[in-house]
Amino acid sequence: MKIFELRFLDKLEIAILVRGYKARDDLDALEEAKRLCKTHAIEVWHGDRRVARINKGNMPLATAARQSL
């Protein structure tokens, strides 16, 4: 198991809550973030590597956004 960070972001893109999460791999951590993103955007981190970003409500990511995947 790996330890990931789920960073809940406010409207200004500032992390207001960081939650540790144990997962087998990136995809498991991403599924947990998708399940929790109803009220905030969430970034999934593994150490100093950003795995992904999930928008609030799992809205589609902008293809031109640097903050996507």
N, CA, C and O atoms as CSV, one atom per row, in Angstrom:
chain,resi,resn,atom,element,x,y,z
A,1,MET,N,N,0.834,-1.190,0.000
A,1,MET,CA,C,0.000,0.000,0.000
A,1,MET,C,C,0.880,1.255,0.000
A,1,MET,O,O,1.954,1.283,0.600
A,2,LYS,N,N,0.400,2.267,-0.677
A,2,LYS,CA,C,1.089,3.553,-0.744
A,2,LYS,C,C,0.257,4.591,0.002
A,2,LYS,O,O,-0.963,4.463,0.104
A,3,ILE,N,N,0.915,5.607,0.517
A,3,ILE,CA,C,0.228,6.710,1.188
A,3,ILE,C,C,0.110,7.879,0.214
A,3,ILE,O,O,1.110,8.364,-0.316
A,4,PHE,N,N,-1.106,8.316,-0.010
A,4,PHE,CA,C,-1.395,9.465,-0.864
A,4,PHE,C,C,-1.945,10.596,-0.007
A,4,PHE,O,O,-2.430,10.368,1.101
A,5,GLU,N,N,-1.867,11.804,-0.522
A,5,GLU,CA,C,-2.528,12.949,0.103
A,5,GLU,C,C,-3.659,13.390,-0.798
A,5,GLU,O,O,-3.482,13.541,-2.007
A,6,LEU,N,N,-4.816,13.595,-0.209
A,6,LEU,CA,C,-5.950,14.190,-0.908
A,6,LEU,C,C,-6.054,15.614,-0.379
A,6,LEU,O,O,-6.356,15.827,0.796
A,7,ARG,N,N,-5.804,16.585,-1.248
A,7,ARG,CA,C,-5.807,17.994,-0.853
A,7,ARG,C,C,-7.101,18.643,-1.335
A,7,ARG,O,O,-7.327,18.784,-2.537
A,8,PHE,N,N,-7.932,19.029,-0.399
A,8,PHE,CA,C,-9.203,19.676,-0.691
A,8,PHE,C,C,-8.937,21.166,-0.882
A,8,PHE,O,O,-8.351,21.811,-0.013
A,9,LEU,N,N,-9.370,21.713,-2.025
A,9,LEU,CA,C,-9.059,23.091,-2.395
A,9,LEU,C,C,-10.277,23.998,-2.270
A,9,LEU,O,O,-11.402,23.593,-2.563
A,10,ASP,N,N,-10.032,25.243,-1.827
A,10,ASP,CA,C,-11.118,26.219,-1.786
A,10,ASP,C,C,-11.221,26.920,-3.143
A,10,ASP,O,O,-10.548,26.532,-4.098
A,11,LYS,N,N,-12.057,27.945,-3.225
A,11,LYS,CA,C,-12.276,28.650,-4.500
A,11,LYS,C,C,-11.033,29.371,-5.000
A,11,LYS,O,O,-10.915,29.657,-6.191
A,12,LEU,N,N,-10.098,29.669,-4.084
A,12,LEU,CA,C,-8.858,30.341,-4.465
A,12,LEU,C,C,-7.732,29.344,-4.758
A,12,LEU,O,O,-6.577,29.737,-4.922
A,13,GLU,N,N,-8.074,28.052,-4.823
A,13,GLU,CA,C,-7.120,26.980,-5.110
A,13,GLU,C,C,-6.121,26.759,-3.974
A,13,GLU,O,O,-5.009,26.285,-4.204
A,14,ILE,N,N,-6.521,27.104,-2.749
A,14,ILE,CA,C,-5.680,26.904,-1.577
A,14,ILE,C,C,-6.155,25.649,-0.856
A,14,ILE,O,O,-7.355,25.456,-0.657
A,15,ALA,N,N,-5.216,24.802,-0.469
A,15,ALA,CA,C,-5.567,23.576,0.250
A,15,ALA,C,C,-6.079,23.947,1.646
A,15,ALA,O,O,-5.366,24.563,2.439
A,16,ILE,N,N,-7.316,23.563,1.928
A,16,ILE,CA,C,-7.903,23.862,3.228
A,16,ILE,C,C,-7.967,22.619,4.114
A,16,ILE,O,O,-8.220,22.718,5.315
A,17,LEU,N,N,-7.737,21.455,3.519
A,17,LEU,CA,C,-7.733,20.205,4.263
A,17,LEU,C,C,-6.850,19.224,3.508
A,17,LEU,O,O,-6.944,19.106,2.286
A,18,VAL,N,N,-6.005,18.531,4.229
A,18,VAL,CA,C,-5.170,17.490,3.628
A,18,VAL,C,C,-5.464,16.197,4.375
A,18,VAL,O,O,-5.347,16.128,5.598
A,19,ARG,N,N,-5.841,15.189,3.627
A,19,ARG,CA,C,-6.208,13.906,4.219
A,19,ARG,C,C,-5.306,12.816,3.657
A,19,ARG,O,O,-5.162,12.695,2.440
A,20,GLY,N,N,-4.704,12.031,4.524
A,20,GLY,CA,C,-3.912,10.896,4.084
A,20,GLY,C,C,-4.835,9.762,3.657
A,20,GLY,O,O,-5.914,9.580,4.221
A,21,TYR,N,N,-4.406,9.009,2.666
A,21,TYR,CA,C,-5.219,7.900,2.171
A,21,TYR,C,C,-4.297,6.773,1.701
A,21,TYR,O,O,-3.392,7.004,0.899
A,22,LYS,N,N,-4.524,5.568,2.192
A,22,LYS,CA,C,-3.758,4.406,1.749
A,22,LYS,C,C,-4.446,3.778,0.548
A,22,LYS,O,O,-5.647,3.508,0.573
A,23,ALA,N,N,-3.668,3.551,-0.505
A,23,ALA,CA,C,-4.215,2.962,-1.732
A,23,ALA,C,C,-3.162,2.065,-2.376
A,23,ALA,O,O,-1.964,2.208,-2.133
A,24,ARG,N,N,-3.637,1.145,-3.194
A,24,ARG,CA,C,-2.716,0.255,-3.909
A,24,ARG,C,C,-1.926,0.995,-4.980
A,24,ARG,O,O,-0.743,0.735,-5.198
A,25,ASP,N,N,-2.620,1.938,-5.652
A,25,ASP,CA,C,-1.968,2.629,-6.765
A,25,ASP,C,C,-2.677,3.954,-7.035
A,25,ASP,O,O,-3.618,4.326,-6.334
A,26,ASP,N,N,-2.207,4.657,-8.063
A,26,ASP,CA,C,-2.767,5.958,-8.425
A,26,ASP,C,C,-4.269,5.871,-8.701
A,26,ASP,O,O,-5.030,6.736,-8.269
A,27,LEU,N,N,-4.691,4.844,-9.409
A,27,LEU,CA,C,-6.101,4.733,-9.792
A,27,LEU,C,C,-7.011,4.569,-8.585
A,27,LEU,O,O,-8.103,5.137,-8.558
A,28,ASP,N,N,-6.585,3.810,-7.593
A,28,ASP,CA,C,-7.389,3.669,-6.375
A,28,ASP,C,C,-7.516,5.009,-5.653
A,28,ASP,O,O,-8.597,5.362,-5.182
A,29,ALA,N,N,-6.419,5.752,-5.566
A,29,ALA,CA,C,-6.458,7.065,-4.924
A,29,ALA,C,C,-7.348,8.027,-5.711
A,29,ALA,O,O,-8.082,8.824,-5.126
A,30,LEU,N,N,-7.279,7.948,-7.020
A,30,LEU,CA,C,-8.113,8.789,-7.872
A,30,LEU,C,C,-9.596,8.472,-7.680
A,30,LEU,O,O,-10.420,9.385,-7.646
A,31,GLU,N,N,-9.942,7.202,-7.557
A,31,GLU,CA,C,-11.341,6.811,-7.317
A,31,GLU,C,C,-11.846,7.378,-6.001
A,31,GLU,O,O,-12.993,7.818,-5.918
A,32,GLU,N,N,-11.006,7.375,-4.968
A,32,GLU,CA,C,-11.413,7.943,-3.676
A,32,GLU,C,C,-11.642,9.445,-3.802
A,32,GLU,O,O,-12.606,9.972,-3.246
A,33,ALA,N,N,-10.773,10.131,-4.521
A,33,ALA,CA,C,-10.941,11.566,-4.730
A,33,ALA,C,C,-12.238,11.851,-5.489
A,33,ALA,O,O,-12.952,12.799,-5.160
A,34,LYS,N,N,-12.543,11.046,-6.491
A,34,LYS,CA,C,-13.788,11.228,-7.245
A,34,LYS,C,C,-15.006,11.045,-6.346
A,34,LYS,O,O,-16.012,11.737,-6.504
A,35,ARG,N,N,-14.910,10.115,-5.405
A,35,ARG,CA,C,-16.017,9.864,-4.484
A,35,ARG,C,C,-16.224,11.032,-3.519
A,35,ARG,O,O,-17.349,11.283,-3.088
A,36,LEU,N,N,-15.153,11.747,-3.178
A,36,LEU,CA,C,-15.204,12.802,-2.170
A,36,LEU,C,C,-15.332,14.218,-2.726
A,36,LEU,O,O,-15.394,15.161,-1.937
A,37,CYS,N,N,-15.374,14.410,-4.022
A,37,CYS,CA,C,-15.251,15.747,-4.613
A,37,CYS,C,C,-16.570,16.516,-4.719
A,37,CYS,O,O,-16.664,17.459,-5.505
A,38,LYS,N,N,-17.558,16.146,-3.971
A,38,LYS,CA,C,-18.867,16.805,-4.091
A,38,LYS,C,C,-18.841,18.286,-3.712
A,38,LYS,O,O,-19.571,19.084,-4.298
A,39,THR,N,N,-18.003,18.661,-2.735
A,39,THR,CA,C,-18.016,20.038,-2.242
A,39,THR,C,C,-16.755,20.833,-2.535
A,39,THR,O,O,-16.755,22.057,-2.401
A,40,HIS,N,N,-15.673,20.157,-2.936
A,40,HIS,CA,C,-14.402,20.834,-3.200
A,40,HIS,C,C,-13.667,20.140,-4.339
A,40,HIS,O,O,-13.842,18.946,-4.583
A,41,ALA,N,N,-12.840,20.922,-5.029
A,41,ALA,CA,C,-11.879,20.311,-5.945
A,41,ALA,C,C,-10.840,19.594,-5.091
A,41,ALA,O,O,-10.564,20.017,-3.969
A,42,ILE,N,N,-10.268,18.519,-5.606
A,42,ILE,CA,C,-9.290,17.737,-4.859
A,42,ILE,C,C,-8.087,17.440,-5.748
A,42,ILE,O,O,-8.233,17.047,-6.905
A,43,GLU,N,N,-6.908,17.633,-5.188
A,43,GLU,CA,C,-5.687,17.188,-5.841
A,43,GLU,C,C,-5.204,15.931,-5.123
A,43,GLU,O,O,-5.245,15.842,-3.895
A,44,VAL,N,N,-4.752,14.977,-5.903
A,44,VAL,CA,C,-4.199,13.736,-5.366
A,44,VAL,C,C,-2.684,13.811,-5.518
A,44,VAL,O,O,-2.172,14.026,-6.616
A,45,TRP,N,N,-1.970,13.632,-4.402
A,45,TRP,CA,C,-0.511,13.696,-4.395
A,45,TRP,C,C,0.071,12.402,-3.852
A,45,TRP,O,O,-0.483,11.790,-2.939
A,46,HIS,N,N,1.188,11.998,-4.423
A,46,HIS,CA,C,1.980,10.889,-3.895
A,46,HIS,C,C,3.383,11.439,-3.688
A,46,HIS,O,O,4.148,11.578,-4.642
A,47,GLY,N,N,3.720,11.753,-2.440
A,47,GLY,CA,C,4.986,12.427,-2.166
A,47,GLY,C,C,4.972,13.811,-2.784
A,47,GLY,O,O,4.042,14.583,-2.553
A,48,ASP,N,N,5.993,14.137,-3.570
A,48,ASP,CA,C,6.038,15.452,-4.225
A,48,ASP,C,C,5.501,15.412,-5.658
A,48,ASP,O,O,5.689,16.358,-6.422
A,49,ARG,N,N,4.837,14.321,-6.014
A,49,ARG,CA,C,4.276,14.159,-7.374
A,49,ARG,C,C,2.761,14.329,-7.341
A,49,ARG,O,O,2.056,13.604,-6.639
A,50,ARG,N,N,2.274,15.300,-8.113
A,50,ARG,CA,C,0.819,15.433,-8.229
A,50,ARG,C,C,0.326,14.391,-9.219
A,50,ARG,O,O,0.752,14.352,-10.373
A,51,VAL,N,N,-0.570,13.557,-8.748
A,51,VAL,CA,C,-1.108,12.477,-9.567
A,51,VAL,C,C,-2.214,13.008,-10.465
A,51,VAL,O,O,-2.226,12.743,-11.668
A,52,ALA,N,N,-3.143,13.759,-9.880
A,52,ALA,CA,C,-4.292,14.244,-10.650
A,52,ALA,C,C,-5.030,15.313,-9.877
A,52,ALA,O,O,-4.787,15.533,-8.690
A,53,ARG,N,N,-5.925,15.963,-10.568
A,53,ARG,CA,C,-6.826,16.940,-9.968
A,53,ARG,C,C,-8.240,16.564,-10.387
A,53,ARG,O,O,-8.499,16.251,-11.549
A,54,ILE,N,N,-9.146,16.602,-9.421
A,54,ILE,CA,C,-10.558,16.346,-9.677
A,54,ILE,C,C,-11.306,17.632,-9.352
A,54,ILE,O,O,-11.196,18.145,-8.239
A,55,ASN,N,N,-12.060,18.153,-10.303
A,55,ASN,CA,C,-12.831,19.362,-10.049
A,55,ASN,C,C,-14.009,19.072,-9.131
A,55,ASN,O,O,-14.471,17.936,-9.022
A,56,LYS,N,N,-14.481,20.116,-8.478
A,56,LYS,CA,C,-15.658,20.009,-7.621
A,56,LYS,C,C,-16.794,19.365,-8.406
A,56,LYS,O,O,-17.099,19.782,-9.524
A,57,GLY,N,N,-17.415,18.355,-7.822
A,57,GLY,CA,C,-18.511,17.670,-8.487
A,57,GLY,C,C,-18.078,16.829,-9.673
A,57,GLY,O,O,-18.911,16.368,-10.454
A,58,ASN,N,N,-16.771,16.630,-9.806
A,58,ASN,CA,C,-16.203,15.871,-10.924
A,58,ASN,C,C,-16.548,16.482,-12.283
A,58,ASN,O,O,-16.747,15.772,-13.269
A,59,MET,N,N,-16.612,17.811,-12.311
A,59,MET,CA,C,-16.850,18.519,-13.566
A,59,MET,C,C,-15.663,18.279,-14.496
A,59,MET,O,O,-14.547,18.052,-14.028
A,60,PRO,N,N,-15.893,18.328,-15.806
A,60,PRO,CA,C,-14.799,18.076,-16.760
A,60,PRO,C,C,-13.640,19.064,-16.556
A,60,PRO,O,O,-13.855,20.236,-16.245
A,61,LEU,N,N,-12.438,18.577,-16.732
A,61,LEU,CA,C,-11.252,19.420,-16.663
A,61,LEU,C,C,-11.066,20.146,-17.983
A,61,LEU,O,O,-11.393,19.619,-19.046
A,62,ALA,N,N,-10.542,21.350,-17.908
A,62,ALA,CA,C,-10.230,22.099,-19.125
A,62,ALA,C,C,-8.995,21.496,-19.770
A,62,ALA,O,O,-7.980,21.296,-19.102
A,63,THR,N,N,-9.071,21.208,-21.046
A,63,THR,CA,C,-7.936,20.563,-21.717
A,63,THR,C,C,-6.716,21.484,-21.759
A,63,THR,O,O,-5.584,21.002,-21.795
A,64,ALA,N,N,-6.926,22.780,-21.756
A,64,ALA,CA,C,-5.799,23.703,-21.810
A,64,ALA,C,C,-5.255,24.037,-20.428
A,64,ALA,O,O,-4.212,24.682,-20.318
A,65,ALA,N,N,-5.936,23.615,-19.379
A,65,ALA,CA,C,-5.514,23.965,-18.017
A,65,ALA,C,C,-4.230,23.239,-17.641
A,65,ALA,O,O,-4.133,22.020,-17.785
A,66,ARG,N,N,-3.266,23.976,-17.167
A,66,ARG,CA,C,-2.012,23.378,-16.713
A,66,ARG,C,C,-2.254,22.523,-15.489
A,66,ARG,O,O,-1.461,21.628,-15.196
A,67,GLN,N,N,-3.332,22.777,-14.769
A,67,GLN,CA,C,-3.588,22.085,-13.515
A,67,GLN,C,C,-4.336,20.782,-13.708
A,67,GLN,O,O,-4.644,20.109,-12.724
A,68,SER,N,N,-4.634,20.408,-14.917
A,68,SER,CA,C,-5.377,19.172,-15.140
A,68,SER,C,C,-4.532,17.982,-14.711
A,68,SER,O,O,-4.137,17.899,-13.548
A,69,LEU,N,N,-4.252,17.080,-15.604
A,69,LEU,CA,C,-3.459,15.899,-15.227
A,69,LEU,C,C,-2.014,16.084,-15.578
A,69,LEU,O,O,-1.200,15.193,-15.333
